[in-house]
Amino acid sequence: MPQATTYAIRVAGEVPADVLDSFSGVSTVGQSLDTTLRAELVDAAALHGLLNALRGAGLVLLDVHREYGSGSR
């Protein structure tokens, strides 16, 4: 089984809870004017699926970056 890669994803606004219900390993780190998600995803398809779901919810993507350290290489 491939090791998960951790991403920090920042979007403008608040992410509706139902958007994240179908994604395991995704948590909300902070919410105010922007929301940061921490996502442990197994492959690029999972990342693209999450990004498409966020876009489908009408959210504007501000930043995506891979987090290094703690098993995410």
C-alpha positions as CSV (number, residue, x, y, z in Angstrom):
1,M,0.0,0.0,0.0
2,P,1.5,3.4,-0.9
3,Q,2.4,5.8,1.8
4,A,0.1,8.9,2.1
5,T,1.5,12.3,1.2
6,T,0.3,15.2,3.3
7,Y,-0.8,18.4,1.6
8,A,-1.9,21.8,3.0
9,I,-4.7,23.3,0.9
10,R,-6.0,26.8,1.5
11,V,-9.2,28.1,0.1
12,A,-11.2,31.3,0.4
13,G,-14.1,31.1,2.7
14,E,-15.5,28.3,4.8
15,V,-15.6,24.7,3.5
16,P,-19.0,23.0,4.0
17,A,-18.7,19.8,6.0
18,D,-20.6,17.7,3.4
19,V,-17.8,18.5,0.9
20,L,-15.3,16.7,3.1
21,D,-17.5,13.8,4.1
22,S,-16.3,11.6,1.2
23,F,-12.6,12.1,1.9
24,S,-10.8,10.2,4.6
25,G,-7.6,11.8,6.0
26,V,-8.8,15.4,5.5
27,S,-9.2,17.8,8.4
28,T,-9.8,21.5,8.8
29,V,-6.9,23.2,10.4
30,G,-8.4,26.7,10.7
31,Q,-11.3,28.7,9.4
32,S,-11.8,32.5,9.3
33,L,-11.7,34.4,6.0
34,D,-9.7,31.5,4.6
35,T,-9.8,27.8,5.4
36,T,-6.7,25.6,5.6
37,L,-7.2,21.8,5.1
38,R,-4.6,19.2,6.0
39,A,-5.0,16.2,3.7
40,E,-3.2,12.9,3.8
41,L,-3.8,11.5,0.4
42,V,-2.5,8.2,-1.2
43,D,-2.0,9.5,-4.8
44,A,-2.4,12.3,-7.3
45,A,-5.9,11.1,-8.2
46,A,-7.1,11.6,-4.6
47,L,-5.6,15.1,-4.6
48,H,-7.4,16.0,-7.9
49,G,-10.6,14.5,-6.6
50,L,-10.5,16.7,-3.5
51,L,-9.6,19.8,-5.5
52,N,-12.5,19.1,-7.9
53,A,-14.9,18.7,-5.0
54,L,-13.7,22.1,-3.5
55,R,-14.1,23.8,-6.9
56,G,-17.5,22.1,-7.3
57,A,-18.6,23.7,-4.0
58,G,-17.7,27.1,-5.5
59,L,-14.6,27.7,-3.4
60,V,-11.6,29.6,-4.7
61,L,-8.2,27.7,-4.4
62,L,-5.6,30.0,-2.9
63,D,-2.7,27.6,-2.2
64,V,-1.7,23.9,-2.3
65,H,1.6,22.7,-1.1
66,R,3.1,19.4,0.0
67,E,4.2,19.1,3.6
68,Y,7.6,17.5,4.2
69,G,8.6,15.6,7.4
70,S,6.8,13.2,9.6
71,G,6.4,10.5,7.0
72,S,5.3,12.5,4.0
73,R,8.1,11.8,1.6
